[in-house]
Amino acid sequence: MKEIILLKEGEIALKGLNKRNFEDAFMRNLRHRLKGIGEFSFHCDQSMVYCEPADGVDMDDAVEMASKVFGAAALCRALVSEKDFGCISRDTLEHFAKELDRARTFKVAAKRADKNFPMKSPDICIELGHLILERFPHLTVDVKKPDVVINVEIRETNAYIHTGNRHAAGGIPVGTSGKGMLLLSGGIDSPVAAYMMAKRGVDISCIHFASPPYTSDRARLKVERLCEKLTPYIGDTAFYCVPFTKIQEALRDRVPSELFTIIMRRCMLKIAQKICEKKGLQALITGESVGQVASQTMGAIVCTDEAAHMPVFRPCIGMDKTEIVEISQRIGTFDISIEPYEDCCTVFSPKHPKTRPVLKEVLAAEEKGGFDELIEEAAENTELKVIKL
């Protein structure tokens, strides 16, 4: 008996005249994410994407990977049957025998998308339920909280039988909302920001700032591992690593210590923007949350953003730490983020950073420090590595 993955559109179904473009992007992303598992064919009909595997594919792995691809609200692993009640009942009793044998209660739910099918949905439920009770007399029907739900969907070409949907990633397909550059530290917040923006269809690249010998190779490898952990959600990722030591040493020597962090972040934005301009990226993304640390107060964010001439998205801006941690645990980045390898943000960090900086003072200190040449040099010497699924 043949199985298939059914992915039910969520927000894509509301896209009107652009719907087909979103569906094509979703199937393209699915094909790419699943290629390491095996061969699949795809088609879309009535807000449902059909993902059909070749022989020998591990369906457990395929379902798990497909559940992380943004674009579907729910998915299920379904048995393909002929549109004939005799075939549907036979396949149900054979394929789901183990689940029904272990259960104590069940119900049948039917959906007849093809109205030409001779039996109506209630009739399917009654007749199939009767056959199940005959075969498994220990079972009783429970329509509210059954142990097993046998779902029968009658669609255009086949009948599909499954035991229920599971949540999928939701959102819209990556690549349908432009391209952005994430400032990726080794902390908890920025990987969550990547996930949140990818969920809104943004194609994510990542930029990291390394300051050897003050930061170690392990710190950089930690960030690359975070990228690897994110790839099931955001896809293959361009990872830029900026040599940041000279700029941080110059900041230490040339600016007041209380303004060090603000001007450092302004330098980061300027470098990231230069790379965005060369690569055709349209926005910057950070993991900042208002008030979480001294550099993320409203005043500090205002002073930082003045250095940007493109949008700076902060998807975590109104979230508290508990919410951010919950998402990081769900997407699998938390355990890597808390490894004790410090990133460059902690290098020369002042004991008493200014929480209410004045933009005029920041600009004057930055101009006096003269960082333009160092910023240009850092951008030119940035290394690129593609992190693949």
N, C-alpha and C positions, 0 to 999 in steps of 0.2 A: 504493500500500500504506500502511496506517495504522500509526502508532507510538503507543505509550503508555508512561508511566512507571510501573513497578512498585516499590513501597516495602515492604520486608519488615520487619515489626515485630520489635523486639528485646524490651526489658523490658516493653513494653505487653502482649505475649502472655501474661505471667505474672500479670496483674492480677485474674484471677478474676471475681467478680461486678461489679467496677468497670471491667472492660475496656472496655465500650462507651463510658463517659464519657471515657476516655483517647483512644479512637479518634476520637470526635467532636471532641475538642479538637485532636487532631493534624490532622484534615482541615480544621478551621476555620483553623488556623494556616497550613496549606499554601495554602488558597484566598487568604488575605490576602497572603502573601509572593509569590504568583505572579500577582497581579492586574495588576501592571505589565507583565507579559510577554504576557498574553493570557487568554482564557477557558478554564476547565477544568471538567470534571465529576469527581466523586469518588464512589467507593463502596468498601466494605471487605468482604472475605470471606476466611475461613480465614487470619487474621493477615497478610493482604496488603492494602495500600491501592492501588487502581487510580486513577491520575491521567490522565484522558483529555483531550487538548487539542482545541481547536477548530482549524479550518483556518488555516494561515498562522502558527502559533506557532513561534518559534525554539526548537527542542527542546534545543539545546546550552545556551542560557541557562536554560531551564526545569530541566534536570537539575542544573546547577550551583547554582541557587537552592534547589531541593528538597533537595539534599544537606546544606544548612545548617540545615534545620528539625529541631529535636530531636523524636525519637519513632521514627525508623526506624534499624535497624541496618545495612541495605544497600539499595541501589536499582539499577535498571537501566533502560535505554532498550530497549524490546522491540517487536518487530514482531508485530502481531495477525494471526493466521491462523485459518482455519476448522479445526474438529476433524475433519480428514480427512487421512490421510497423503499423498495426492496433492497437496493444497493446501499442506501443510507442506513437502514436498520442493521443490515448484515455487517457493514464496516464499523458501525458504532459498537455493536456487541463484541466484535473481535478486537478492535484496536484499543478500546477503553475498558477492557475486561479487568485489568489490574486495579485501576482507579475505582471502579464500581465494586469490585470484590472487597476492597479495604474500607469502603465508605459504609455509613449507616443510613444516610439520607441523601436524596438527590432531587433534582428537577430538570426538566427539559425546557430550553428557551429556543424559539425559532424565529427567523427573520426571512421573509420571502420578498427579496428585492426584485426577483423575476415574477411578475404577477401572472405569467402564463403557466406557471407550475400548477398542476391540478389541485393540490391540497393547500388549504389555507394554513396560516401559522398555528392557530389553536388546534387544528386537526393533527398537524405534525406532532405537536407536543403530546397530545392525548395518545395517539397511536404508538409513537416511539416509547413513551413512558410505560404504556401497557406491556410492550415487548421486553423492556428492561426489567420490569417487576416479575415477569414470567421467568426470565433467565436468572435473575438475582433476587430470590424471594425474601432474603434477609433485609432488603432495602425498604424504606418507606419514603413517601414524597414529603418534602418540606420546601415550600415555595418562598420562605423568608430567609432562612439561614441554612441552606443545604451544604453538605460536605462536598458534593460534586455537582457542577452545573454542566450539562451537555448542551452545547450551543450548536444549532444547525442554521447555516446561512445559505439560502438558495440564491445564487447569483447567475450572471448571464450564461456562463459556459458550464459551470459545475456547481456541486454542493460542497460546502466546506464545514467540517465538524471539528469543534475544539472545546476545551474545558474552561475557556475564559480568557479575557484580555489581561495584559499587564501594562503598567504605565510605560510610556516611551519618553523620549527626551523633551518632546514638545517644541515650541519655538518655530523658527523658520530656517530653511537650509542655509548653511554657511556659504558665503559667496554671493548672496542675493542683496546684501546691504552695504557693499563697498568694502574697503580694506583699511585696517587700523594697525597701529604699532603700540604694543603693550610694553610699558616699562616694568620689566619682570625682576623683582628682587627674589631672595630666597625665603621670603616670609609667607604667611598664610593668606594675606589679602589679595595679592596680585594674580595668583592662579585662579582665584574665584572671579576676579574681574574679567579674566580671559574667557572663562566659562559663560559668564553672564552676557558678554557682548557677542560671543559666538552664537549663543542661543537666539540673538536678534539678527542673525544672518551675516555678521561681520567676519570677513576673512582676516585672521589674526596672524601678525608677525610679532616676534618678541625681541626686545633689546635689553641687554644686561650690561652693567658697568662693573668692571673688575679692576682692582687696585693692588696688584702684586708689588711687593711682597707682603703688603698689609692684609690682603685676602689670599686665601690658599687655592690651589687647584681643586681641592675637594669642594670648595664653595661654588666654583664654576660648574663642576660636574653635578653638584646637587641641583642647580638651576636647570641644567640640561635634562636631568631626570624628571624634573617637574614638567618640562615641555613634553617629554615622552609620555608621561602620565596623562597629559591633556590631549594628546593626538587623537584618541578615539572620539573626542568631542569636537575638536577644532580642526582636525585633519593635519596633513603634513605642514610643518612650520618652519619658516625662515627664522633662524636664531642669530642675532647680531651680538657680538661681544665687543664692548668698547674698552680700549686701554685708558683707564681713568686716573692713574697714579699721579701723573704730572699736574693735572688740574687740581686734584685734592691737596697736593703739597703746596701748590700756589695759593689755593684758598686758605690753607692753614697760615701761610706767611703774609698774606696781603689783605685779608678782610677781618673785621672785628669778629671775635669768636661767636658772639650771640647771633650774628647774621650768617654764619658759616652754612648752616643747613639750608636756609632759604636760597642763597646764591648757588649752592651746589645743585639744588633741584632745578634752578633756572638753567644752569649749564647743561644738565641732563636733557631738559626739554629742547634746548637749542641744538644739541647734537642729534637727538632723535628726529627732529624736524628736518635737518639736512638730509638724513638718510631717507625719510619719507618722501621728500621732494625728488630724490634721484630714482626711487623705486615706484613712485606713483601711488603712495598711500595717502589717505585723506584725513586721518585723525589720529590723535594720541589717546592712549588709555592708561589709567593708573588704578591702583587698588585703594586709593585714599578714602577715608571715612571721617566726616567732620568731627573734630574734637578728640580723635583717638590718641594722637600724639601732638607734640608742640608744633611740628611742621604742617599739621593738618587742621589748624584753626582757620576760621573764616578769613582773618587778616593774612595769614601765611599763604592760603590758597590764592587770594587775590594777587599778592605779590608774585607768586610763582606763575600764574597764568598770564601775567603781563608779558612774559617772555615768549609766549606762544602766539603764532599767527594762524593757527589752525585749531579746530575744535579739540578740547580735552574732555574725554568722557570718563566719568567716575561712577561706574554702576554700583559700587558699594557705599556711595556717599551717605545714604541715610540708614545704613544697617549698623547694628551694634555687633560687638565681637562674637557674641554667642551665635548670631545668625550666620556670620561669615564662617565660623568654625564648623557649623552644621553642614554647610554646603561643601566645604573643603573635605570633610570626612566622607560625604556621599560620593564625591567625584574621585576620591582616592589620593588627594595631594597632601592631606594634613600630616601624615606620618613623615613624609619627606621634608615638609616645611619646618617642622620642629627639630630637625637634626641640627646639632650645635656648630654649624659652619657659618660664620658671620659674613654678611655681604658688605659692600663698600659704604653703605649708609651709616654704619657704626664707626667707621674710621674717622678719627679726629672729632668725633661728635662732642659738641660742647656740653658742659654740665648744666648751663642755664641758657638754653636757646630762647630767642625772643618770640613770645607767643602773640604779640600784637605789633608786628613790624609795620613801619611806615614806608610806603613805596618810594617816596622821594629819597629816603636814607639808603634803601636797598640799591636803587639805581646809581646813586653817587658812589657807594662803596664798590659796586661792580665795575663802574667806569674807571675808577681809580686803580682797581686791580688789573685791568687790561687782559682779559681772558680770551679775546677773539681768536688770536692765533693758535692758542692751545686747543680751543674748541674745534677749529678747522682741522688741526693735526689729528685730533682724536677721531673725528668723523672719517678722515681719509684712511686711517689705520685700523678701522673697525673690521673685525673678522666676521665672515658669514659661514654658517653651517646649517644645512637643512636637516631638521629632526623629522624622521619619517615614522609612520605607524609601525 
